[in-house]
Amino acid sequence: MSNRKNTKNHRTPETRSSSSWLVSKDAYETLCVSGYTRLDRVPAIVAGYRRIAELIGSITIHLMENTSDGDIRIVNELSRKIDIEPCKRMSRSNWTEFILMTMFIYGRGNSIVKLKTSGGYLEDMQPIPASRFQLIPDTTGYDYSVMIDGVEFSPDDVLHFVYNPDPYYPWRGQGVTTTLKDLGDVLRQAKATEKGFMESKWKPSLIVKVDALTEEFSSPNGRKKLLEDYISTGSAGEPWMIPADTIDVKEIRPLSLSDLALNDSVQLDTKQVAALIGVPSFVLGIGDYKKVEWNSFIQTKIRPICIMMAQELTKKLIYSPKWYVKYNSLSLMDYDIEAIASVFEGLQDRGDVCGNEVRDHIGLSPVEGLNEYKVLENYIPIDMSGYQKKLVQKGANDE
């Protein structure tokens, strides 16, 4: 007879956990018990990256062509595919946001889009969730392959968007997860502290003094009965009815959130998160909106990411050496309508733009007769046209 015990259905509580099949007990406690915080669970981090993704998702994508007279925009089926319907089941805005949020947070600096073609034509561009792809380096470390659901793809056959290249594998992104981890833990702990403070039953703390010689109050059950009978109320705001001779209630003022400097600490950490992500602090609710900071954010953060995405789209989707993809990031700049009108009216006076180009930039539809570039031989600003000498003389003769 065998002495081996039947352990088929015998599992300890640790082994019954699905996580224990992947990590050791110590690692499991570190990740799940000791307060590990995923970046997508920190509101400030998600809000900052979400704003970047939403802004880039709202930018129009142009298909451009190099010509001897300058670059011109092309409108064809390929431009429509890239700008309007890159994915059959998603709008272009949501498609872009998914790619960027995967790259920033879930994919640790990497985002993969699977290309689907039919008869040599681009049919669909399917964004892949981070849990479904892997980047496998070759023996040299210089090249790599992409595994999607266990199927191997060449990097030339997919779109691979990279954020913050890895120092060892430059083709792979590393994100900023390591840098943001500590700040995320601090913000999570601050939120838990504030939540616990605000949910405290006794605000402020109280000391209830009773006659200790009374047998009823000398035991824990007796003291509990005291709180239930006299102090606990049915709803907030109800008065306490207590005996004046046997019970004395004193108030102890605890430290407030201001005394703990919790708000100042959270603001400082949130500003550091904003700096690491690359967004203005007012995007995360700290400080007031500033036009200069916003325009700098568009030029120094949004524009480089747009260029990176445009280069990847151009490299993988376009064969013509004269065509390229361009994101219209200037549309996000904070320019008021008066400034735009003033600039383009001046350009129109000099014949650099036509009337319909001016109307387009200030949000008006084109009209017939304004497509010509006109300029007077003797330049007169448009607001001074009524002071021309011939008009002044004609008015004097009429009088």
C-alpha beads as a LAMMPS data file, in Angstrom:
LAMMPS data file: protein, C-alpha beads

399 atoms
398 bonds

1 atom types
1 bond types

-500.0 500.0 xlo xhi
-500.0 500.0 ylo yhi
-500.0 500.0 zlo zhi

Masses

1 110.0

Atoms # bond

1 1 1 0.000 0.000 0.000
2 1 1 1.348 3.365 -0.894
3 1 1 1.990 5.894 1.875
4 1 1 1.585 8.828 -0.480
5 1 1 -1.147 11.189 0.663
6 1 1 -3.900 12.189 -1.656
7 1 1 -3.194 15.874 -2.288
8 1 1 -5.286 16.269 -5.412
9 1 1 -7.937 18.404 -3.759
10 1 1 -5.859 19.642 -0.850
11 1 1 -4.679 23.217 -1.233
12 1 1 -3.632 25.764 1.322
13 1 1 -5.284 29.208 1.257
14 1 1 -2.196 30.601 -0.436
15 1 1 -2.315 28.082 -3.284
16 1 1 -6.010 28.650 -3.836
17 1 1 -5.287 32.226 -4.870
18 1 1 -4.890 32.608 -8.628
19 1 1 -1.997 34.999 -8.057
20 1 1 0.011 32.360 -6.168
21 1 1 0.482 30.378 -9.357
22 1 1 2.484 33.277 -10.796
23 1 1 4.410 34.736 -7.859
24 1 1 5.839 33.613 -4.557
25 1 1 4.061 34.242 -1.272
26 1 1 6.447 37.089 -0.366
27 1 1 6.000 38.725 -3.761
28 1 1 2.231 38.332 -3.531
29 1 1 2.160 40.072 -0.150
30 1 1 4.387 42.838 -1.469
31 1 1 2.143 43.475 -4.463
32 1 1 -1.300 42.938 -2.962
33 1 1 -0.949 43.530 0.765
34 1 1 1.827 46.060 1.252
35 1 1 0.134 48.833 -0.669
36 1 1 1.381 48.484 -4.250
37 1 1 -0.445 51.003 -6.436
38 1 1 -0.916 50.651 -10.174
39 1 1 -0.501 53.881 -12.114
40 1 1 -3.981 53.611 -13.588
41 1 1 -5.384 53.751 -10.041
42 1 1 -3.886 57.181 -9.309
43 1 1 -6.342 59.868 -10.511
44 1 1 -3.697 62.574 -11.048
45 1 1 -1.565 60.360 -13.303
46 1 1 -4.527 59.104 -15.317
47 1 1 -5.940 62.634 -15.676
48 1 1 -2.636 64.010 -16.991
49 1 1 -2.118 61.300 -19.579
50 1 1 -5.811 61.313 -20.492
51 1 1 -5.646 65.022 -21.306
52 1 1 -2.663 64.446 -23.632
53 1 1 -4.471 61.549 -25.338
54 1 1 -7.695 63.529 -25.754
55 1 1 -5.908 66.514 -27.243
56 1 1 -3.948 64.471 -29.768
57 1 1 -7.105 62.518 -30.579
58 1 1 -8.811 65.769 -31.556
59 1 1 -6.091 66.884 -33.999
60 1 1 -6.763 66.589 -37.718
61 1 1 -4.292 64.319 -39.554
62 1 1 -3.167 65.600 -42.966
63 1 1 -1.686 63.645 -45.842
64 1 1 0.880 65.958 -47.410
65 1 1 2.928 65.976 -50.624
66 1 1 6.264 67.669 -51.332
67 1 1 6.148 69.893 -54.415
68 1 1 8.511 72.430 -55.953
69 1 1 6.176 75.208 -54.796
70 1 1 5.888 73.916 -51.231
71 1 1 3.988 71.182 -49.439
72 1 1 0.313 70.716 -50.311
73 1 1 -2.435 68.695 -48.659
74 1 1 -3.751 65.611 -50.471
75 1 1 -7.345 64.444 -50.158
76 1 1 -7.892 60.838 -51.257
77 1 1 -8.997 57.472 -49.865
78 1 1 -5.751 56.993 -47.943
79 1 1 -6.056 60.388 -46.244
80 1 1 -9.646 59.551 -45.311
81 1 1 -8.576 56.185 -43.919
82 1 1 -5.905 57.730 -41.712
83 1 1 -7.876 60.769 -40.543
84 1 1 -11.493 59.587 -40.446
85 1 1 -11.781 55.797 -40.118
86 1 1 -8.499 54.061 -39.239
87 1 1 -10.388 51.351 -37.349
88 1 1 -13.771 49.934 -38.321
89 1 1 -15.109 49.722 -34.789
90 1 1 -13.687 52.967 -33.399
91 1 1 -13.663 56.629 -34.263
92 1 1 -10.264 58.102 -35.073
93 1 1 -10.358 60.112 -31.840
94 1 1 -11.006 57.039 -29.666
95 1 1 -8.493 55.048 -31.714
96 1 1 -5.781 57.594 -30.963
97 1 1 -6.688 57.834 -27.279
98 1 1 -6.531 54.047 -26.873
99 1 1 -3.117 53.889 -28.526
100 1 1 -1.702 56.660 -26.361
101 1 1 -3.137 55.430 -23.035
102 1 1 -1.719 51.975 -23.805
103 1 1 1.650 53.537 -24.589
104 1 1 1.715 55.814 -21.520
105 1 1 0.417 53.492 -18.798
106 1 1 -0.589 49.946 -19.703
107 1 1 2.125 49.096 -22.234
108 1 1 5.044 50.652 -20.326
109 1 1 5.962 52.955 -23.188
110 1 1 4.837 50.699 -26.060
111 1 1 1.700 50.476 -28.157
112 1 1 1.078 48.092 -31.048
113 1 1 -1.400 48.444 -33.925
114 1 1 -2.031 45.430 -36.147
115 1 1 -2.398 46.222 -39.855
116 1 1 -4.946 44.365 -41.930
117 1 1 -4.815 44.592 -45.737
118 1 1 -6.965 43.254 -48.549
119 1 1 -5.835 43.120 -52.177
120 1 1 -2.889 45.381 -51.420
121 1 1 -5.104 48.064 -49.836
122 1 1 -5.144 49.061 -46.189
123 1 1 -8.368 47.714 -44.713
124 1 1 -8.070 48.154 -40.951
125 1 1 -5.674 49.252 -38.206
126 1 1 -6.498 47.362 -35.025
127 1 1 -5.001 48.631 -31.735
128 1 1 -3.835 45.758 -29.518
129 1 1 -4.289 45.811 -25.713
130 1 1 -1.043 45.661 -23.746
131 1 1 -1.896 42.232 -22.296
132 1 1 -1.980 40.680 -25.773
133 1 1 1.422 41.616 -27.205
134 1 1 5.059 41.014 -26.351
135 1 1 8.285 42.430 -27.761
136 1 1 10.897 39.686 -28.198
137 1 1 14.525 40.763 -28.886
138 1 1 16.750 38.621 -31.094
139 1 1 20.170 37.322 -30.071
140 1 1 21.905 40.556 -31.068
141 1 1 19.450 42.832 -29.285
142 1 1 19.383 45.108 -32.326
143 1 1 16.270 43.612 -33.906
144 1 1 13.097 42.138 -32.465
145 1 1 9.780 40.492 -33.253
146 1 1 6.258 41.260 -32.051
147 1 1 4.123 38.488 -30.573
148 1 1 0.368 39.124 -30.754
149 1 1 -1.780 36.417 -29.161
150 1 1 1.109 33.982 -29.625
151 1 1 1.568 34.762 -33.326
152 1 1 4.887 36.273 -34.422
153 1 1 4.927 39.432 -36.563
154 1 1 7.752 41.429 -38.075
155 1 1 8.027 45.029 -36.792
156 1 1 7.597 46.131 -40.413
157 1 1 4.095 44.647 -40.482
158 1 1 2.722 46.491 -37.440
159 1 1 2.688 50.032 -36.107
160 1 1 4.866 50.302 -33.012
161 1 1 4.596 53.576 -31.102
162 1 1 7.377 54.136 -28.577
163 1 1 7.544 56.505 -25.611
164 1 1 10.843 57.125 -23.788
165 1 1 13.174 54.617 -25.530
166 1 1 14.903 52.019 -23.396
167 1 1 18.675 52.619 -22.996
168 1 1 19.512 48.980 -23.788
169 1 1 16.857 48.198 -26.416
170 1 1 16.317 51.533 -28.200
171 1 1 13.447 50.122 -30.271
172 1 1 11.448 49.475 -27.096
173 1 1 9.825 52.103 -24.896
174 1 1 10.095 52.131 -21.123
175 1 1 7.613 54.865 -20.201
176 1 1 8.016 56.740 -16.922
177 1 1 6.388 54.155 -14.655
178 1 1 9.385 53.741 -12.344
179 1 1 9.677 57.465 -11.733
180 1 1 5.952 57.902 -11.102
181 1 1 5.565 54.855 -8.840
182 1 1 6.700 56.520 -5.616
183 1 1 4.598 59.605 -6.231
184 1 1 1.622 57.383 -6.977
185 1 1 2.072 55.562 -3.659
186 1 1 2.265 58.868 -1.772
187 1 1 -0.863 60.267 -3.426
188 1 1 -2.757 57.050 -2.753
189 1 1 -1.749 57.116 0.916
190 1 1 -2.718 60.782 1.217
191 1 1 -6.150 59.977 -0.214
192 1 1 -6.565 57.111 2.238
193 1 1 -5.545 59.368 5.144
194 1 1 -8.018 62.039 4.123
195 1 1 -10.784 59.472 3.649
196 1 1 -10.148 57.954 7.069
197 1 1 -10.057 61.376 8.692
198 1 1 -13.336 62.480 7.104
199 1 1 -15.065 59.198 7.982
200 1 1 -14.119 59.391 11.650
201 1 1 -17.242 58.947 13.806
202 1 1 -16.166 61.379 16.514
203 1 1 -15.298 64.812 15.162
204 1 1 -13.870 66.270 17.347
205 1 1 -12.634 63.547 19.737
206 1 1 -14.496 63.296 23.026
207 1 1 -13.742 62.175 26.574
208 1 1 -16.790 61.073 28.530
209 1 1 -16.195 61.024 32.323
210 1 1 -18.548 58.904 34.426
211 1 1 -18.668 57.750 38.010
212 1 1 -16.266 54.789 38.054
213 1 1 -17.781 53.519 41.290
214 1 1 -20.973 52.791 39.503
215 1 1 -20.879 49.079 38.772
216 1 1 -22.747 49.512 35.520
217 1 1 -19.963 51.657 34.013
218 1 1 -16.981 49.643 35.248
219 1 1 -17.218 46.975 32.541
220 1 1 -16.860 47.259 28.722
221 1 1 -20.454 46.144 28.253
222 1 1 -21.652 48.782 30.678
223 1 1 -19.744 51.551 28.921
224 1 1 -21.096 50.372 25.570
225 1 1 -24.601 50.511 26.989
226 1 1 -23.898 54.086 28.141
227 1 1 -22.997 55.186 24.633
228 1 1 -26.050 53.478 23.197
229 1 1 -28.449 54.897 25.757
230 1 1 -27.262 58.468 26.075
231 1 1 -24.703 59.515 23.469
232 1 1 -25.507 57.620 20.257
233 1 1 -28.254 59.389 18.333
234 1 1 -30.531 58.291 15.566
235 1 1 -29.290 60.854 13.061
236 1 1 -26.687 63.578 12.754
237 1 1 -27.526 66.819 14.504
238 1 1 -29.777 65.397 17.228
239 1 1 -29.051 66.686 20.799
240 1 1 -27.556 64.392 23.410
241 1 1 -29.678 63.663 26.484
242 1 1 -27.287 62.801 29.342
243 1 1 -27.546 62.830 33.169
244 1 1 -25.951 65.979 34.554
245 1 1 -24.747 64.423 37.825
246 1 1 -22.962 61.292 36.612
247 1 1 -21.611 62.115 33.150
248 1 1 -19.148 64.854 32.163
249 1 1 -18.314 65.326 28.443
250 1 1 -15.165 67.171 27.398
251 1 1 -13.986 68.013 23.899
252 1 1 -10.476 67.459 22.568
253 1 1 -9.620 69.236 19.354
254 1 1 -7.610 66.864 17.098
255 1 1 -5.262 67.882 14.337
256 1 1 -7.105 69.033 11.243
257 1 1 -6.090 68.367 7.633
258 1 1 -4.562 71.841 7.604
259 1 1 -2.515 71.060 10.704
260 1 1 -1.257 67.899 9.064
261 1 1 -0.209 69.965 5.998
262 1 1 -1.808 67.214 3.948
263 1 1 -3.177 69.590 1.339
264 1 1 0.210 71.268 0.810
265 1 1 1.912 67.893 0.486
266 1 1 -0.656 66.667 -2.041
267 1 1 -0.304 69.851 -4.097
268 1 1 3.485 69.513 -4.147
269 1 1 3.320 65.858 -5.191
270 1 1 0.695 66.646 -7.835
271 1 1 2.951 69.362 -9.264
272 1 1 5.777 66.822 -9.444
273 1 1 3.472 64.396 -11.263
274 1 1 2.526 67.152 -13.710
275 1 1 6.193 67.945 -14.324
276 1 1 7.087 64.293 -14.962
277 1 1 4.130 63.767 -17.279
278 1 1 4.769 67.087 -19.032
279 1 1 1.432 68.832 -18.494
280 1 1 0.797 72.221 -16.840
281 1 1 -0.143 71.881 -13.176
282 1 1 -3.514 73.576 -13.769
283 1 1 -4.492 70.593 -15.930
284 1 1 -4.442 68.541 -12.703
285 1 1 -6.357 71.183 -10.745
286 1 1 -3.397 72.996 -9.184
287 1 1 -3.172 76.735 -9.892
288 1 1 -4.871 78.911 -12.483
289 1 1 -4.928 78.648 -16.250
290 1 1 -2.145 80.520 -18.029
291 1 1 -2.142 81.030 -21.759
292 1 1 1.668 81.065 -22.043
293 1 1 1.993 77.747 -20.189
294 1 1 -0.710 76.164 -22.333
295 1 1 0.922 77.181 -25.617
296 1 1 4.278 75.971 -24.319
297 1 1 2.649 72.644 -23.398
298 1 1 1.296 72.268 -26.937
299 1 1 4.663 73.083 -28.526
300 1 1 6.941 71.113 -26.194
301 1 1 4.809 68.072 -25.295
302 1 1 1.925 67.564 -27.713
303 1 1 3.862 68.431 -30.861
304 1 1 6.783 65.967 -30.289
305 1 1 4.345 63.102 -29.664
306 1 1 2.447 64.045 -32.827
307 1 1 5.692 64.040 -34.806
308 1 1 6.599 60.590 -33.434
309 1 1 3.205 59.180 -34.446
310 1 1 3.305 60.878 -37.862
311 1 1 6.753 59.434 -38.565
312 1 1 5.611 55.910 -37.694
313 1 1 2.516 56.237 -39.896
314 1 1 4.595 57.620 -42.764
315 1 1 7.234 54.927 -42.434
316 1 1 4.840 51.957 -42.323
317 1 1 1.892 53.065 -44.497
318 1 1 3.211 55.250 -47.338
319 1 1 5.388 54.130 -50.256
320 1 1 5.692 57.418 -52.143
321 1 1 8.832 59.343 -51.125
322 1 1 6.973 62.620 -51.692
323 1 1 4.066 61.897 -49.355
324 1 1 4.053 62.113 -45.581
325 1 1 1.647 62.348 -42.639
326 1 1 1.304 65.526 -40.620
327 1 1 -0.642 66.301 -37.432
328 1 1 -2.120 69.804 -37.327
329 1 1 -0.977 70.511 -33.764
330 1 1 -1.151 74.280 -34.289
331 1 1 -4.931 74.001 -34.097
332 1 1 -4.573 73.464 -30.327
333 1 1 -2.745 76.728 -29.720
334 1 1 -4.663 79.285 -27.684
335 1 1 -5.102 82.142 -30.144
336 1 1 -8.134 84.410 -29.805
337 1 1 -10.159 85.191 -32.923
338 1 1 -9.115 88.859 -32.929
339 1 1 -5.407 87.976 -33.121
340 1 1 -5.972 85.437 -35.909
341 1 1 -8.080 87.876 -37.938
342 1 1 -5.490 90.637 -37.521
343 1 1 -2.606 88.442 -38.709
344 1 1 -4.347 86.996 -41.741
345 1 1 -5.913 90.276 -42.810
346 1 1 -2.404 91.721 -42.907
347 1 1 -1.261 88.786 -45.034
348 1 1 -4.211 89.301 -47.355
349 1 1 -3.361 92.980 -47.822
350 1 1 0.094 91.944 -49.055
351 1 1 -1.251 89.218 -51.342
352 1 1 0.251 86.352 -49.315
353 1 1 -3.129 84.704 -48.719
354 1 1 -6.504 84.924 -50.437
355 1 1 -9.763 85.954 -48.864
356 1 1 -11.077 82.413 -48.465
357 1 1 -7.944 81.387 -46.572
358 1 1 -8.625 84.187 -44.118
359 1 1 -12.236 83.080 -43.765
360 1 1 -11.168 79.465 -43.189
361 1 1 -8.869 80.398 -40.305
362 1 1 -11.566 82.373 -38.524
363 1 1 -14.180 79.636 -39.001
364 1 1 -16.182 81.010 -41.939
365 1 1 -17.177 79.144 -45.088
366 1 1 -15.558 80.121 -48.440
367 1 1 -17.422 82.395 -50.841
368 1 1 -17.127 82.842 -54.570
369 1 1 -14.699 85.470 -55.825
370 1 1 -12.249 85.391 -52.916
371 1 1 -9.819 82.776 -54.252
372 1 1 -7.639 85.320 -56.076
373 1 1 -4.478 86.804 -54.597
374 1 1 -4.711 90.586 -54.930
375 1 1 -2.407 93.420 -53.966
376 1 1 -2.370 97.077 -54.922
377 1 1 0.625 98.470 -56.815
378 1 1 0.858 101.241 -54.244
379 1 1 0.234 99.346 -51.034
380 1 1 -2.546 100.757 -48.839
381 1 1 -3.691 98.912 -45.716
382 1 1 -7.281 97.736 -45.947
383 1 1 -8.406 99.903 -43.021
384 1 1 -6.958 102.972 -44.802
385 1 1 -8.568 102.291 -48.183
386 1 1 -11.212 104.990 -47.596
387 1 1 -8.503 107.670 -47.376
388 1 1 -7.152 107.240 -50.902
389 1 1 -6.528 110.563 -52.618
390 1 1 -8.867 109.906 -55.564
391 1 1 -11.711 109.073 -53.216
392 1 1 -11.119 112.173 -51.099
393 1 1 -11.033 114.427 -54.230
394 1 1 -14.194 112.844 -55.606
395 1 1 -16.019 113.461 -52.365
396 1 1 -14.922 117.123 -52.361
397 1 1 -16.176 117.646 -55.959
398 1 1 -19.520 116.138 -55.118
399 1 1 -19.960 118.714 -52.397

Bonds

1 1 1 2
2 1 2 3
3 1 3 4
4 1 4 5
5 1 5 6
6 1 6 7
7 1 7 8
8 1 8 9
9 1 9 10
10 1 10 11
11 1 11 12
12 1 12 13
13 1 13 14
14 1 14 15
15 1 15 16
16 1 16 17
17 1 17 18
18 1 18 19
19 1 19 20
20 1 20 21
21 1 21 22
22 1 22 23
23 1 23 24
24 1 24 25
25 1 25 26
26 1 26 27
27 1 27 28
28 1 28 29
29 1 29 30
30 1 30 31
31 1 31 32
32 1 32 33
33 1 33 34
34 1 34 35
35 1 35 36
36 1 36 37
37 1 37 38
38 1 38 39
39 1 39 40
40 1 40 41
41 1 41 42
42 1 42 43
43 1 43 44
44 1 44 45
45 1 45 46
46 1 46 47
47 1 47 48
48 1 48 49
49 1 49 50
50 1 50 51
51 1 51 52
52 1 52 53
53 1 53 54
54 1 54 55
55 1 55 56
56 1 56 57
57 1 57 58
58 1 58 59
59 1 59 60
60 1 60 61
61 1 61 62
62 1 62 63
63 1 63 64
64 1 64 65
65 1 65 66
66 1 66 67
67 1 67 68
68 1 68 69
69 1 69 70
70 1 70 71
71 1 71 72
72 1 72 73
73 1 73 74
74 1 74 75
75 1 75 76
76 1 76 77
77 1 77 78
78 1 78 79
79 1 79 80
80 1 80 81
81 1 81 82
82 1 82 83
83 1 83 84
84 1 84 85
85 1 85 86
86 1 86 87
87 1 87 88
88 1 88 89
89 1 89 90
90 1 90 91
91 1 91 92
92 1 92 93
93 1 93 94
94 1 94 95
95 1 95 96
96 1 96 97
97 1 97 98
98 1 98 99
99 1 99 100
100 1 100 101
101 1 101 102
102 1 102 103
103 1 103 104
104 1 104 105
105 1 105 106
106 1 106 107
107 1 107 108
108 1 108 109
109 1 109 110
110 1 110 111
111 1 111 112
112 1 112 113
113 1 113 114
114 1 114 115
115 1 115 116
116 1 116 117
117 1 117 118
118 1 118 119
119 1 119 120
120 1 120 121
121 1 121 122
122 1 122 123
123 1 123 124
124 1 124 125
125 1 125 126
126 1 126 127
127 1 127 128
128 1 128 129
129 1 129 130
130 1 130 131
131 1 131 132
132 1 132 133
133 1 133 134
134 1 134 135
135 1 135 136
136 1 136 137
137 1 137 138
138 1 138 139
139 1 139 140
140 1 140 141
141 1 141 142
142 1 142 143
143 1 143 144
144 1 144 145
145 1 145 146
146 1 146 147
147 1 147 148
148 1 148 149
149 1 149 150
150 1 150 151
151 1 151 152
152 1 152 153
153 1 153 154
154 1 154 155
155 1 155 156
156 1 156 157
157 1 157 158
158 1 158 159
159 1 159 160
160 1 160 161
161 1 161 162
162 1 162 163
163 1 163 164
164 1 164 165
165 1 165 166
166 1 166 167
167 1 167 168
168 1 168 169
169 1 169 170
170 1 170 171
171 1 171 172
172 1 172 173
173 1 173 174
174 1 174 175
175 1 175 176
176 1 176 177
177 1 177 178
178 1 178 179
179 1 179 180
180 1 180 181
181 1 181 182
182 1 182 183
183 1 183 184
184 1 184 185
185 1 185 186
186 1 186 187
187 1 187 188
188 1 188 189
189 1 189 190
190 1 190 191
191 1 191 192
192 1 192 193
193 1 193 194
194 1 194 195
195 1 195 196
196 1 196 197
197 1 197 198
198 1 198 199
199 1 199 200
200 1 200 201
201 1 201 202
202 1 202 203
203 1 203 204
204 1 204 205
205 1 205 206
206 1 206 207
207 1 207 208
208 1 208 209
209 1 209 210
210 1 210 211
211 1 211 212
212 1 212 213
213 1 213 214
214 1 214 215
215 1 215 216
216 1 216 217
217 1 217 218
218 1 218 219
219 1 219 220
220 1 220 221
221 1 221 222
222 1 222 223
223 1 223 224
224 1 224 225
225 1 225 226
226 1 226 227
227 1 227 228
228 1 228 229
229 1 229 230
230 1 230 231
231 1 231 232
232 1 232 233
233 1 233 234
234 1 234 235
235 1 235 236
236 1 236 237
237 1 237 238
238 1 238 239
239 1 239 240
240 1 240 241
241 1 241 242
242 1 242 243
243 1 243 244
244 1 244 245
245 1 245 246
246 1 246 247
247 1 247 248
248 1 248 249
249 1 249 250
250 1 250 251
251 1 251 252
252 1 252 253
253 1 253 254
254 1 254 255
255 1 255 256
256 1 256 257
257 1 257 258
258 1 258 259
259 1 259 260
260 1 260 261
261 1 261 262
262 1 262 263
263 1 263 264
264 1 264 265
265 1 265 266
266 1 266 267
267 1 267 268
268 1 268 269
269 1 269 270
270 1 270 271
271 1 271 272
272 1 272 273
273 1 273 274
274 1 274 275
275 1 275 276
276 1 276 277
277 1 277 278
278 1 278 279
279 1 279 280
280 1 280 281
281 1 281 282
282 1 282 283
283 1 283 284
284 1 284 285
285 1 285 286
286 1 286 287
287 1 287 288
288 1 288 289
289 1 289 290
290 1 290 291
291 1 291 292
292 1 292 293
293 1 293 294
294 1 294 295
295 1 295 296
296 1 296 297
297 1 297 298
298 1 298 299
299 1 299 300
300 1 300 301
301 1 301 302
302 1 302 303
303 1 303 304
304 1 304 305
305 1 305 306
306 1 306 307
307 1 307 308
308 1 308 309
309 1 309 310
310 1 310 311
311 1 311 312
312 1 312 313
313 1 313 314
314 1 314 315
315 1 315 316
316 1 316 317
317 1 317 318
318 1 318 319
319 1 319 320
320 1 320 321
321 1 321 322
322 1 322 323
323 1 323 324
324 1 324 325
325 1 325 326
326 1 326 327
327 1 327 328
328 1 328 329
329 1 329 330
330 1 330 331
331 1 331 332
332 1 332 333
333 1 333 334
334 1 334 335
335 1 335 336
336 1 336 337
337 1 337 338
338 1 338 339
339 1 339 340
340 1 340 341
341 1 341 342
342 1 342 343
343 1 343 344
344 1 344 345
345 1 345 346
346 1 346 347
347 1 347 348
348 1 348 349
349 1 349 350
350 1 350 351
351 1 351 352
352 1 352 353
353 1 353 354
354 1 354 355
355 1 355 356
356 1 356 357
357 1 357 358
358 1 358 359
359 1 359 360
360 1 360 361
361 1 361 362
362 1 362 363
363 1 363 364
364 1 364 365
365 1 365 366
366 1 366 367
367 1 367 368
368 1 368 369
369 1 369 370
370 1 370 371
371 1 371 372
372 1 372 373
373 1 373 374
374 1 374 375
375 1 375 376
376 1 376 377
377 1 377 378
378 1 378 379
379 1 379 380
380 1 380 381
381 1 381 382
382 1 382 383
383 1 383 384
384 1 384 385
385 1 385 386
386 1 386 387
387 1 387 388
388 1 388 389
389 1 389 390
390 1 390 391
391 1 391 392
392 1 392 393
393 1 393 394
394 1 394 395
395 1 395 396
396 1 396 397
397 1 397 398
398 1 398 399
